[in-house]
Amino acid sequence: MAKLTIDDLKKIKEEYKEKTHLREGGYRVKITVHMGTCGLAAGSREIMDSLLDEIQKANVTDIIVTTSGCAGLCSREPMVTIEMMGEPPVKYGDLTDEKIRKIFREHVLEGKIVEEYAIVRGCETSY
């Protein structure tokens, strides 16, 4: 294994800072697009494209978009999780282009949960 250089450590530090920015106040919203094999097969790549298009159109800079693997609800893919500062996360499923655009406008921009597409509100636990 190669030794880490100072530049490697700086890069790791910057990546970590980006991941923790939401809780430090750098971002108002974190959107996770679930892109495991099941999500990709169900169309999560198209959901990501639609989401990025909406962010660009709205010209907002306080939103971070990330990806994750399978969330364990394969039959409900494609899915996203929306985390807003001070609010419990909301997981949306069975998404389409039209649904993610509505979720972006109403939940992300206006703060209103789109109940008709929401699967769960809050954090999952293992107990």
C-alpha positions in Angstrom: 0.0 0.0 0.0 1.3 3.4 -1.0 2.1 6.0 1.7 -0.2 8.9 2.1 1.1 12.3 1.1 0.2 15.7 2.5 -1.9 16.3 -0.6 -3.8 13.0 0.0 -4.5 14.1 3.5 -5.8 17.5 2.4 -8.1 15.8 -0.2 -9.5 13.4 2.5 -10.1 16.4 4.8 -11.9 18.3 2.1 -14.1 15.3 1.3 -15.0 14.9 4.9 -15.8 18.6 5.2 -18.2 18.3 2.3 -20.0 15.3 3.8 -20.5 17.0 7.2 -21.4 20.4 5.7 -25.2 19.9 6.2 -25.0 19.6 10.0 -22.5 22.5 10.2 -24.8 24.8 8.4 -23.2 24.9 5.0 -26.2 23.3 3.3 -29.9 23.7 4.1 -30.9 20.4 2.4 -29.2 17.0 1.7 -30.9 14.8 -1.0 -29.7 11.2 -1.2 -30.6 9.3 -4.4 -30.6 5.6 -3.7 -28.6 4.0 -6.6 -28.0 0.4 -5.7 -28.5 -2.2 -8.4 -32.3 -2.3 -7.8 -32.5 1.5 -7.9 -30.5 1.8 -11.1 -32.7 -0.9 -12.7 -35.8 1.0 -11.7 -34.6 4.4 -13.1 -32.7 6.2 -10.3 -30.3 7.6 -12.9 -33.2 9.4 -14.6 -34.4 10.6 -11.2 -30.9 12.0 -10.5 -30.9 13.8 -13.9 -34.3 15.4 -13.2 -33.3 16.4 -9.8 -30.1 18.1 -11.0 -32.0 19.8 -13.7 -34.5 21.3 -11.1 -31.6 22.4 -8.9 -30.0 24.2 -11.9 -33.3 25.8 -12.9 -33.9 27.1 -9.4 -30.4 28.4 -9.2 -29.9 27.2 -5.5 -26.6 26.6 -3.9 -27.5 25.4 -0.4 -28.4 21.9 -1.5 -26.1 18.9 -1.5 -27.0 15.8 -3.6 -25.4 12.5 -2.7 -25.9 8.8 -3.7 -26.2 5.6 -1.7 -26.6 2.0 -2.3 -29.8 0.0 -1.7 -32.0 1.2 1.1 -33.6 -2.2 1.5 -37.0 -1.4 -0.1 -36.2 -2.7 -3.6 -39.9 -2.9 -4.6 -40.3 0.9 -3.9 -37.3 2.0 -6.1 -36.4 4.5 -7.4 -36.2 6.3 -4.0 -34.7 9.5 -2.5 -34.3 10.7 1.0 -34.6 14.4 1.8 -33.0 15.8 4.9 -33.6 19.4 5.8 -32.0 21.2 8.7 -33.9 20.6 11.9 -36.4 18.2 10.4 -36.6 14.4 10.3 -35.6 12.8 7.0 -38.3 11.9 4.6 -37.9 8.9 2.2 -39.9 9.0 -1.1 -40.4 6.0 -3.3 -41.9 4.8 -6.6 -40.6 8.0 -8.2 -41.0 9.3 -11.7 -39.7 12.4 -13.5 -42.9 14.2 -12.6 -43.0 13.1 -9.0 -39.4 14.1 -8.2 -39.9 17.5 -9.8 -43.0 18.1 -7.6 -41.1 16.9 -4.5 -38.3 19.3 -5.3 -40.6 22.3 -5.8 -42.9 21.6 -2.8 -40.7 19.9 -0.2 -37.2 21.2 -0.9 -38.1 24.7 -2.0 -41.3 25.3 0.0 -40.8 23.0 3.0 -44.0 21.1 2.5 -43.8 17.3 2.6 -45.5 15.6 -0.4 -47.5 13.1 1.6 -48.8 11.2 -1.4 -45.3 10.1 -2.4 -43.7 9.7 1.1 -42.9 6.2 2.3 -41.6 7.1 5.8 -40.7 10.2 7.9 -37.9 9.9 10.5 -34.8 7.7 11.0 -34.7 4.0 10.7 -33.4 2.1 13.7 -32.1 -1.5 14.2 -34.1 -2.1 17.4 
